[in-house]
Amino acid sequence: MKTRSKAWRESLRESLNDPKEAAAYLDAALEEGDKEAFLLALRQVADARLGSIGKLSSETGLNRESLYRTLSDKGNPELSSLDKLLHALGLRLSVETLEQ
């Protein structure tokens, strides 16, 4: 019998395979205003969509060490790296007005 956390992780991974779910998940992480939460969400989406840092490296043209640093808790990705990562995941950055 699967543990709850394992079942939850598998369910999350399955849902993040859907580009719309992945985009909503990342958007929610951004709204938290916590960089570490966003980078964790980005790692989870990358894992669900591509399965490995090696494949992500191939898709983005970024080396593995750089990706591990970028996606770590202390990561601070440049805009160009973030754009490459999101593009490899079938996503993109966008800007919206603040709701008043």
Contact map, one row per residue, 1 for C-alpha under 8 A:
1110000000000000000000000000000000000000000000000000000000000000000000000000000000000000000000000000
1111011000000000000000000000000000000000000000000000000000000000000000000000000000000000000000000000
1111111000000000000000000000000000000000000000000000000000000000000000000000000000000000000000000000
0111111100000000000000000000000000000000000000000000000000000000000000000000000000000000000000000000
0011111110000000000000000000000000000000000000000000000000000000000000000000000000000000000000000000
0111111111000000000000000000000000000000000000000000000000000000000000000000000000000000000000000000
0111111111100000000000000000000000000000000000000000000000000000000000000000000000000000000000000000
0001111111110000000000000000000000000000000000000000000000000000000000000000000000000000000000000000
0000111111111000000000000000000000000000000000000000000000000000000000000000000000000000000000000000
0000011111111100000000000000000000000000000000000000000000000000000000000000000000000000000000000000
0000001111111110000000000000000000000000000000000000000000000000000000000000000000000000000000000000
0000000111111111000000000000000000000000000000000000000000000000000000000000000000000000000000000000
0000000011111111100000000000000000000000000110110000000000000000000000000000000000000000000000000000
0000000001111111110000000000000000000000000000010000000000000000000000000000000000000000000000000000
0000000000111111110011000000000000000000000000000000000000000000000000000000000000000000000000000000
0000000000011111111011001000000000000000000110011000000000000000000000000000000000000000000000000000
0000000000001111111011000000000000000000000010011000000000000000000000000000000000000000000000000000
0000000000000111111111000000000000000000000000000000000000000000000000000000000000000000000000000000
0000000000000001111111100000000000000000000000000000000000000000000000000000000000000000111000000000
0000000000000000011111110000000000000000000000000000000000000000000000000000000000000000000000000000
0000000000000011111111111000000000000000000000000000000000000000000000000000000000000000000000000000
0000000000000011111111111100000000000000000010000000000000000000000000000000000000000000000000000000
0000000000000000001111111110000000000000000000000000000000000000000000000000000000000000001000000000
0000000000000000000111111111000000000000000000000000000000000000000000000000000000000000000000000000
0000000000000001000011111111100000000000100000000000000000000000000000000000000000000000000000000000
0000000000000000000001111111110000000100110000000000000000000000000000000000000000000000000000000000
0000000000000000000000111111111000000000000000000000000000000000000000000000000000000000000000000000
0000000000000000000000011111111100000000000000000000000000000000000000000000000000000000000000000000
0000000000000000000000001111111111001100100000000000000000000000000000000000000000000000000000000000
0000000000000000000000000111111111101100000000000000000000000000000000000000000000000000000000000000
0000000000000000000000000011111110000000000000000000000000000000000000000000000000000000000000000000
0000000000000000000000000001111111001000000000000000000000000000000000000000000000000000000000000000
0000000000000000000000000000111111100000000000000000000000000000000000000000000000000000000000000000
0000000000000000000000000000110111111100000000000000000000000000000000000000000000000000000000000000
0000000000000000000000000000010011111110000000000000000000000000000000000000000000000000000000000000
0000000000000000000000000000000001111111000000000000000000000000000000011110000000000000000000000000
0000000000000000000000000000110101111111100000000000000000000000000000000000000000000000000000000000
0000000000000000000000000100110001111111110000000000000000000000000000000000000000000000000000000000
0000000000000000000000000000000000111111111000000000000000000000000000111010000000000000000000000000
0000000000000000000000000000000000011111111100000000000000000000000000111000000000000000000000000000
0000000000000000000000001100100000001111111110000000000000000000000000000000000000000000000000000000
0000000000000000000000000100000000000111111111000000000000000000000000100000000000000000000000000000
0000000000000000000000000000000000000011111111100000000000000000000000100000000000000000000000000000
0000000000001001000000000000000000000001111111110000000000000000000000000000000000000000000000000000
0000000000001001100001000000000000000000111111111000000000000000000000000000000000000000100000000000
0000000000000000000000000000000000000000011111111111000100000000000000000000000000000000100000000000
0000000000001000000000000000000000000000001111111111100000000000000000000000000000000000000000000000
0000000000001101100000000000000000000000000111111110000000000000000000000000000000000000000000000000
0000000000000001100000000000000000000000000011111110000000000000000000000000000000000000100000000000
0000000000000000000000000000000000000000000001111111101100000000000000000000000000000000100000000000
0000000000000000000000000000000000000000000001111111101000000000000000000000000000000000000000000000
0000000000000000000000000000000000000000000001100111111100000000000000000000000000000000000000000000
0000000000000000000000000000000000000000000000100111111110000001001100000000000000000000000000000000
0000000000000000000000000000000000000000000000000001111111000001000000000000000000000000000000000000
0000000000000000000000000000000000000000000000000111111111100000000000000000000000000000000000000000
0000000000000000000000000000000000000000000001000101111111110000000000000000000000001001000000000000
0000000000000000000000000000000000000000000000000000111111111111001000000000000000000000000000000000
0000000000000000000000000000000000000000000000000000011111111100000000000000000000000000000000000000
0000000000000000000000000000000000000000000000000000001111111000000000000000000000000001000000000000
0000000000000000000000000000000000000000000000000000000111111100000000000000000000011011000000000000
0000000000000000000000000000000000000000000000000000000011111110000000000000000000000000000000000000
0000000000000000000000000000000000000000000000000000000011011111011000000000000010000000000000000000
0000000000000000000000000000000000000000000000000000000010001111111000000000000000000000000000000000
0000000000000000000000000000000000000000000000000000110010000111111100000000000000000000000000000000
0000000000000000000000000000000000000000000000000000000000000011111110000000000000000000000000000000
0000000000000000000000000000000000000000000000000000000000000111111111000000000000000000000000000000
0000000000000000000000000000000000000000000000000000100010000111111111100000000000000000000000000000
0000000000000000000000000000000000000000000000000000100000000001111111110000000000000000000000000000
0000000000000000000000000000000000000000000000000000000000000000111111110110000000000000000000000000
0000000000000000000000000000000000000000000000000000000000000000011111110111100000000000000000000000
0000000000000000000000000000000000000011011000000000000000000000001111111110100000000000000000000000
0000000000000000000000000000000000010011000000000000000000000000000111111110000000000000000000000000
0000000000000000000000000000000000010011000000000000000000000000000000111110000000000000000000000000
0000000000000000000000000000000000010000000000000000000000000000000011111111000000000000000000000000
0000000000000000000000000000000000010010000000000000000000000000000011111111100000000000000000000000
0000000000000000000000000000000000000000000000000000000000000000000001000111110000000000000000000000
0000000000000000000000000000000000000000000000000000000000000000000001100011111011000000000000000000
0000000000000000000000000000000000000000000000000000000000000000000000000001111111000000000000000000
0000000000000000000000000000000000000000000000000000000000000000000000000000111111100000000000000000
0000000000000000000000000000000000000000000000000000000000000000000000000000011111110000000000000000
0000000000000000000000000000000000000000000000000000000000000100000000000000111111111000000000000000
0000000000000000000000000000000000000000000000000000000000000000000000000000111111111100000000000000
0000000000000000000000000000000000000000000000000000000000000000000000000000001111111110000110000000
0000000000000000000000000000000000000000000000000000000000010000000000000000000111111111000000000000
0000000000000000000000000000000000000000000000000000000100010000000000000000000011111111100000000000
0000000000000000000000000000000000000000000000000000000000000000000000000000000001111111111110000000
0000000000000000000000000000000000000000000000000000000000010000000000000000000000111111111100000000
0000000000000000000000000000000000000000000000000000000100110000000000000000000000011111111000000000
0000000000000000001000000000000000000000000011001100000000000000000000000000000000001111111000000000
0000000000000000001000000000000000000000000000000000000000000000000000000000000000000111111100000000
0000000000000000001000100000000000000000000000000000000000000000000000000000000000000111111110000000
0000000000000000000000000000000000000000000000000000000000000000000000000000000000100110011111000000
0000000000000000000000000000000000000000000000000000000000000000000000000000000000100100001111100000
0000000000000000000000000000000000000000000000000000000000000000000000000000000000000000000111110000
0000000000000000000000000000000000000000000000000000000000000000000000000000000000000000000011111000
0000000000000000000000000000000000000000000000000000000000000000000000000000000000000000000001111100
0000000000000000000000000000000000000000000000000000000000000000000000000000000000000000000000111110
0000000000000000000000000000000000000000000000000000000000000000000000000000000000000000000000011111
0000000000000000000000000000000000000000000000000000000000000000000000000000000000000000000000001111
0000000000000000000000000000000000000000000000000000000000000000000000000000000000000000000000000111
